[in-house]
Amino acid sequence: MYKLNQKKMPIYEALNNYKSLRRVPFDVPGHKRGRANKELTEFLGLNCMSADVNSMKPLDNLCHPVSVIKEAEELAADAFGAKHAFFMVNGTTSAVQSMVMTACKRGDKIIMPRNVHRSAINALVVCGAVPVYVNPGVNKELGIPLGMSVKNVKQAILEHPEAKAILVNNPTYYGVCSPLKEIVKLAHKNGMLVLVDEAHGTHFYFNDSLPISAMAAGADMAAVSMHKTGGSLTQSSFLLINNEISSGYVRQIINLTQTTSGSYLLLSSLDMSRKNLALNGVDIFNTIIELADYSRKEINKLGGYYAFGKELINNDSVYDFDTTKLSVHTMNIGLAGIEVYDILRDDYNIQIEFGDIGNFLAIISVGDKALAIERLISSLAEIKRLYSKNKAGLFDHEYINPLAAMTPQKAFYSEKISIPINNSCGKISSEFVMCYPPGIPILAPGEYITKDILNYIAYAKEKGCFMTGTEDINIEKINVVSEFDSRKE
């Protein structure tokens, strides 16, 4: 299956060798292998602190790898079926931004769904590319955005043949997958690159029972959050490239924004987790699929909740579904997803991934045991018994189609004024408003502020969603483009 020896862990092995030499450090970091900070060393452990080292010849350099990091990248590319794999220590945010900045320069158009992660729109603010939004379909029963339909992608290409790339979320936070292979064919036929935000799809590469991966579908680039479902440390990810993308140019783009002080804790965690998935991924994800399917079945037996899955597939905007995502609709018990999220944490000591207006998501991994799954299910049963009520008055959707007035970069850097958010209807936002997680903007720079959006923001705040994005930390004021600058556009 693999061309290279996937048992090897070059970064981990080099770190262990370096630690055995017991060299006296007169370099950074200043904690000197943990000696300078007793509390931190007791908290993290001496093994961790002694591996927190600086780039040097024996350990290579992330910005320009020539030895152990280079070998680790080759092993990762082999494991993921890519032409090249880059180790990313600024999170998948950096990987997404590197994809966009590789494909686009200022003024270039990029086709993307509007329900992208904030990192993609941030990339537009930085590089000046122009978004062509394809609004996803919405499942009205669940209120969630779906994937990109082939029809809508075709229409966007027809109307914007000069676009440089198409960015696809695959899967979405809720587990929805787009018709990726067909989108790749359409894009390549029209001279466009395909960039895939695969933050929640690491596992697709290691089990054939799961939806197709970006590299297998022929995409040109993919941003993969290894830490989410692959077992590496938080903030560590891979950027994969394929086809004719220049690895040297991508490295230059990455080095524009990624730290020059790459953490060897993160790098080694990527190295070790890649080995684990390459050797054991099939079994690991078979177990996760089984646990998730069992959870879904038992939750649906409770009544009121709806743990949705493959029955949503329509071979277009829901081309496939990631069954490892335990996404649960809660509105039929009269509670918002964020309310169930809070009750589970505060009353039952169960921390799930996120809750929004109508749904919550529980991440199930190989680290979960049957007992923990049963505890979640029994807690949901009790929450239904204790807290369920009439659902009248609940919002019935998670996604509002935005109306763009100017590019994100122009809006973000325009002259702006701060006004009470309740008085902003009809203005052009110059900043983001979003619930985090999942980090999909309700409002992005350059979009008109509408009554529906303001009602949604007020409702999300009332229900306890964690709101972010605005300069005003309380989300009581919002920066809008000044009348002068909006007339100029």
C-alpha positions in Angstrom: 0.0 0.0 0.0 2.8 2.4 1.0 6.0 3.0 -0.9 8.0 4.1 2.2 8.6 2.4 5.6 5.8 3.9 7.6 7.2 2.5 10.9 9.9 5.2 10.8 9.5 8.5 12.8 12.4 10.7 11.8 11.7 13.7 14.0 10.9 11.6 17.1 14.0 9.5 16.6 16.2 12.6 16.1 14.8 14.2 19.2 15.4 11.1 21.3 19.0 10.9 20.0 19.6 14.6 20.8 18.2 14.2 24.3 20.6 11.3 25.0 23.6 13.5 24.2 22.9 15.7 27.3 24.3 18.8 25.5 24.6 22.0 27.6 22.1 24.5 26.1 23.1 28.1 25.4 20.3 28.6 22.9 16.6 29.2 23.2 14.1 28.4 24.6 15.1 30.1 27.8 13.7 27.5 30.2 16.8 25.4 29.4 15.1 22.0 29.1 12.8 22.8 32.0 15.3 23.9 34.6 14.2 27.5 34.7 10.5 26.9 35.5 9.8 24.3 38.2 6.1 24.7 38.1 5.9 24.4 34.4 8.1 21.3 34.4 6.1 19.7 37.1 2.9 20.4 35.2 4.1 19.2 31.7 6.8 16.7 32.8 10.5 16.6 32.1 10.2 14.5 29.0 8.0 17.2 27.4 10.2 20.1 28.5 13.4 18.5 27.4 11.9 17.9 23.9 10.9 21.6 23.6 14.0 22.6 21.7 15.2 25.0 19.0 16.0 24.3 15.3 19.6 23.1 14.8 21.5 21.0 12.3 20.7 17.6 14.0 17.0 18.5 14.2 16.6 20.3 10.8 14.6 23.5 10.2 10.9 23.7 9.4 11.3 26.7 7.1 13.8 24.9 4.9 14.0 21.2 5.8 16.9 19.2 4.4 17.1 16.2 6.7 14.8 14.7 9.4 11.8 17.0 8.8 12.2 16.5 5.0 12.1 12.7 5.5 9.1 13.1 7.8 7.3 15.1 5.1 8.0 12.4 2.6 6.6 9.8 4.8 3.5 11.9 5.5 3.0 12.5 1.7 3.2 8.7 1.2 0.7 8.0 4.0 -1.8 10.5 2.6 -1.3 9.8 -1.1 -0.1 13.3 -1.8 2.8 14.7 -3.9 4.1 16.6 -0.9 3.1 17.1 2.7 4.0 20.2 4.8 4.1 20.1 8.6 2.0 23.0 9.9 2.4 24.3 13.4 0.1 27.4 13.1 -2.9 25.2 13.0 -5.1 24.4 10.0 -5.9 28.1 9.9 -2.4 28.6 8.5 -2.9 25.7 6.0 -6.1 27.1 4.7 -4.6 30.6 4.3 -1.6 29.1 2.6 -3.8 27.4 0.1 -5.7 30.5 -0.8 -2.6 32.6 -1.0 -0.9 30.0 -3.2 -3.8 30.1 -5.7 -4.7 33.7 -5.6 -3.2 37.2 -5.7 -4.9 40.5 -5.2 -7.9 40.9 -7.4 -8.1 37.2 -8.4 -11.4 35.5 -7.9 -12.0 32.4 -5.9 -15.2 30.4 -5.8 -16.2 29.2 -2.3 -19.2 28.3 -0.2 -20.2 31.1 2.2 -20.2 28.7 5.1 -16.4 28.6 5.2 -14.3 28.8 8.3 -13.2 32.3 9.2 -9.6 31.4 8.2 -10.6 31.3 4.5 -12.1 34.8 4.6 -9.2 36.0 6.7 -7.0 34.9 3.8 -9.0 37.1 1.5 -8.5 40.1 3.8 -4.7 39.5 3.8 -4.2 38.7 0.1 -7.0 40.7 -1.5 -8.6 37.9 -3.5 -12.2 38.4 -4.4 -14.8 35.8 -3.2 -17.5 34.4 -5.5 -19.8 32.9 -2.9 -21.8 29.8 -3.7 -24.5 29.7 -1.1 -25.0 26.1 0.2 -28.4 24.5 0.3 -30.1 24.4 3.7 -31.7 21.4 5.3 -34.9 23.1 6.5 -35.7 20.4 9.1 -32.2 20.7 10.7 -31.5 24.3 9.8 -27.9 23.4 8.7 -26.0 24.4 5.6 -25.2 21.6 3.2 -22.5 21.1 0.7 -21.8 22.6 -2.7 -24.2 21.4 -5.5 -22.7 20.6 -8.9 -25.4 22.9 -10.5 -24.4 25.9 -8.4 -20.7 25.3 -9.0 -21.3 25.1 -12.8 -23.2 28.3 -12.6 -20.4 30.1 -10.7 -17.8 28.9 -13.2 -20.0 30.0 -16.1 -20.4 33.5 -14.6 -16.8 33.8 -13.4 -14.6 31.8 -15.9 -11.6 33.9 -14.8 -11.7 32.5 -11.3 -8.4 30.9 -10.2 -9.7 28.3 -7.8 -12.6 26.6 -6.0 -12.5 26.1 -2.3 -14.6 23.2 -0.9 -15.4 22.4 2.8 -15.2 18.6 2.9 -16.7 17.5 5.3 -18.6 20.3 7.0 -18.6 20.4 10.8 -21.9 18.5 10.7 -20.4 15.7 8.5 -21.9 16.7 5.1 -19.7 16.0 2.1 -19.9 17.7 -1.4 -19.6 15.8 -4.7 -15.9 16.4 -4.6 -14.8 14.3 -7.6 -17.3 16.0 -9.9 -16.2 19.5 -8.6 -12.6 18.6 -9.3 -13.4 17.5 -12.9 -15.4 20.8 -13.5 -12.6 22.9 -12.0 -9.8 21.3 -13.9 -11.7 21.4 -17.2 -12.0 25.2 -16.7 -8.4 25.7 -15.6 -9.1 26.2 -11.9 -7.4 24.7 -8.9 -9.4 22.9 -6.2 -8.5 23.6 -2.6 -10.1 21.5 0.1 -10.6 22.6 3.7 -10.4 19.0 5.1 -10.0 20.1 8.7 -12.5 17.5 9.8 -11.5 14.8 7.4 -8.2 13.4 8.5 -9.7 9.9 8.9 -10.9 9.8 5.3 -7.4 8.8 4.3 -7.2 5.7 6.4 -10.5 3.8 6.0 -12.3 3.0 2.8 -15.7 2.9 4.5 -15.5 6.7 4.9 -16.1 9.4 2.2 -13.4 10.0 -0.4 -10.4 12.1 0.6 -9.3 15.2 -1.2 -6.1 13.7 -2.6 -8.0 10.6 -3.8 -10.5 12.9 -5.6 -7.7 14.6 -7.5 -7.8 17.9 -5.6 -4.8 20.2 -5.9 -4.4 21.1 -2.2 -5.9 20.1 1.1 -5.6 21.4 4.7 -5.9 18.5 7.2 -6.4 19.0 10.9 -4.3 16.0 12.1 -5.0 17.1 15.7 -8.8 16.9 15.4 -9.2 13.2 14.5 -5.7 12.0 13.9 -4.3 12.1 17.4 -1.6 14.8 17.2 -1.3 17.7 19.5 -3.6 20.7 19.2 -2.4 23.2 16.6 -0.6 20.6 14.5 -1.8 20.0 10.9 -0.7 19.0 7.4 -1.0 20.9 4.2 -1.1 18.4 1.3 -0.4 19.2 -2.4 -1.0 17.3 -5.5 -0.7 17.5 -9.3 1.4 20.4 -10.7 1.5 22.6 -7.6 5.0 23.7 -6.9 6.2 22.6 -3.5 8.9 25.2 -3.5 6.4 28.0 -4.1 4.0 26.7 -1.5 6.9 26.6 1.0 7.5 30.3 0.3 3.9 31.1 0.8 3.8 29.1 4.1 6.9 31.0 5.3 5.2 34.3 4.9 3.1 33.7 7.9 4.1 30.5 9.7 6.4 30.8 12.7 10.2 30.4 12.3 10.3 28.8 15.7 8.4 25.5 14.9 7.6 23.6 18.0 9.2 20.2 18.1 6.5 19.0 20.4 4.0 19.6 17.6 6.3 18.3 14.9 7.0 15.1 16.7 3.3 14.6 17.5 2.6 14.8 13.8 5.3 12.3 13.0 4.2 9.8 15.6 0.5 10.2 14.8 1.1 9.7 11.0 2.9 6.4 11.8 0.0 5.3 14.0 -2.6 6.0 11.4 -0.6 4.5 8.5 -0.2 1.2 10.4 -3.4 1.1 12.4 -5.8 3.5 10.9 -8.2 1.0 9.4 -8.8 -0.7 12.7 -8.9 2.6 14.6 -11.6 4.1 12.4 -13.6 0.9 12.2 -13.9 1.1 15.9 -14.9 4.8 15.8 -17.5 4.2 13.1 -19.0 1.3 15.1 -19.2 3.5 18.3 -20.7 6.5 16.4 -23.3 4.3 14.7 -24.3 2.7 18.0 -24.6 6.1 19.6 -26.7 7.4 16.7 -29.0 4.5 16.9 -29.5 4.7 20.7 -30.0 8.5 20.8 -32.7 8.2 18.1 -34.5 5.6 20.3 -34.9 8.2 23.0 -37.3 10.3 20.9 -37.2 14.0 20.5 -33.5 14.0 19.5 -32.5 13.4 15.9 -28.9 12.1 15.4 -28.7 12.4 11.6 -26.6 10.4 9.2 -26.5 8.8 5.8 -30.2 9.2 5.3 -29.5 12.8 4.4 -27.6 11.8 1.2 -29.1 13.2 -2.0 -26.1 12.6 -4.3 -25.6 16.3 -4.7 -25.5 18.9 -1.9 -25.2 15.9 0.5 -23.2 13.6 -1.7 -21.9 11.6 1.2 -21.9 11.8 5.0 -19.2 11.2 7.6 -20.7 8.8 10.0 -18.0 9.4 12.6 -19.7 12.8 13.2 -22.3 12.4 16.0 -24.4 15.5 15.0 -27.7 15.7 17.0 -30.7 17.9 16.4 -32.3 19.1 19.6 -35.1 21.5 18.8 -37.9 18.9 19.1 -37.3 18.7 22.8 -37.6 22.5 22.9 -33.9 23.2 23.6 -31.2 24.8 21.4 -28.1 22.8 20.8 -26.1 25.2 22.8 -28.4 24.7 25.8 -27.9 21.0 25.7 -24.2 21.6 25.4 -24.2 23.7 28.5 -26.4 21.3 30.5 -24.1 18.4 29.6 -21.1 20.3 30.8 -22.4 21.9 33.9 -24.8 19.2 35.2 -23.3 16.0 33.9 -19.6 16.8 33.6 -19.6 15.8 29.9 -17.7 18.1 27.4 -18.9 17.9 23.8 -17.4 19.6 20.8 -19.9 22.4 20.2 -23.5 23.4 20.4 -25.3 25.9 18.1 -28.8 27.1 17.6 -30.4 23.7 16.7 -27.7 21.0 17.0 -24.8 19.7 19.0 -21.8 17.7 17.8 -20.0 15.1 19.9 -16.6 14.0 18.6 -16.1 10.2 19.0 -12.5 8.9 18.8 -10.7 5.7 19.4 -10.0 7.0 22.9 -13.7 6.6 23.8 -15.0 3.6 25.6 -18.5 2.0 25.6 -19.0 3.2 29.2 -18.5 6.8 28.2 -20.9 6.4 25.3 -23.6 4.9 27.6 -23.1 7.8 30.0 -23.7 10.3 27.2 -26.8 8.5 26.1 -28.3 8.2 29.6 -27.5 11.9 30.3 -29.4 12.9 27.1 -32.3 10.8 28.2 -32.4 12.5 31.6 -32.0 16.0 30.0 -35.1 15.3 27.9 -37.1 14.2 30.9 -36.0 17.2 33.1 -35.8 20.0 30.6 -37.9 19.3 27.5 -40.5 21.9 26.6 -42.5 23.3 23.8 -40.3 24.3 20.9 -42.3 27.4 20.0 -40.1 30.5 19.6 -36.9 28.6 18.7 -35.0 29.7 15.7 -35.3 27.2 12.9 -32.1 27.8 10.9 -28.3 28.1 11.3 -27.5 29.8 8.1 -28.5 33.1 6.5 -27.5 33.9 2.9 -25.3 37.0 3.1 -25.4 39.9 0.7 -21.9 41.1 -0.2 -21.3 44.8 -1.0 -17.5 44.9 -1.3 -14.5 42.7 -0.9 -13.4 41.5 2.5 -10.1 43.3 2.2 -11.5 46.6 1.2 -14.2 46.5 3.9 -11.7 45.5 6.6 -9.2 48.3 5.8 -11.8 51.0 4.9 -12.5 54.0 7.0 -14.9 52.7 9.6 -17.1 53.9 12.5 -18.3 52.1 15.6 -22.0 52.1 16.2 -24.4 50.2 18.4 -25.1 46.9 16.8 -28.8 47.4 17.1 -28.6 50.5 15.0 -26.5 48.9 12.2 -29.2 47.5 9.9 -28.5 48.4 6.3 -24.8 49.3 7.0 -21.8 47.4 5.6 -19.9 45.4 8.2 -16.1 45.9 8.3 -15.5 43.0 10.7 -16.7 39.5 11.6 -19.4 38.3 13.9 -19.5 34.5 14.6 -20.2 31.8 17.1 -17.1 29.9 18.0 -17.0 27.0 17.5 -17.6 26.3 14.7 -16.1 29.6 13.5 -18.3 30.1 10.4 -19.0 33.8 10.2 -22.6 35.0 10.6 -21.4 38.2 9.2 -18.1 38.9 7.3 -16.3 42.1 6.3 -18.0 43.6 3.2 -21.5 42.2 3.8 -24.7 44.1 4.5 -26.1 43.9 8.0 -29.7 42.9 7.7 -32.6 42.5 10.2 -32.4 38.7 9.9 -28.7 38.7 10.8 -29.2 41.1 13.8 -32.1 38.9 15.1 -29.9 35.8 14.7 -27.0 37.5 16.6 -29.3 38.6 19.4 -30.8 35.1 19.7 -27.4 33.4 19.7 -26.2 35.7 22.5 -29.4 35.1 24.5 -29.0 31.3 24.2 -25.3 31.5 25.4 -23.3 30.9 22.2 -19.7 32.1 22.5 -19.6 35.1 20.2 -16.4 36.5 18.7 -15.0 38.6 15.8 -15.8 42.1 16.7 -13.4 44.7 18.1 -15.9 45.3 20.9 -15.5 42.2 23.1 -19.1 42.5 24.3 -20.6 42.4 20.8 -22.6 45.5 21.7 -21.0 47.7 19.0 -19.9 46.9 15.5 -17.5 48.6 13.1 -19.2 49.5 9.8 -17.8 51.0 6.7 -18.1 54.8 6.7 -20.6 56.3 4.3 -17.8 57.9 2.3 -16.0 54.6 1.7 -19.2 52.7 0.9 -20.1 55.3 -1.8 -16.6 55.0 -3.3 -17.1 51.2 -3.8 
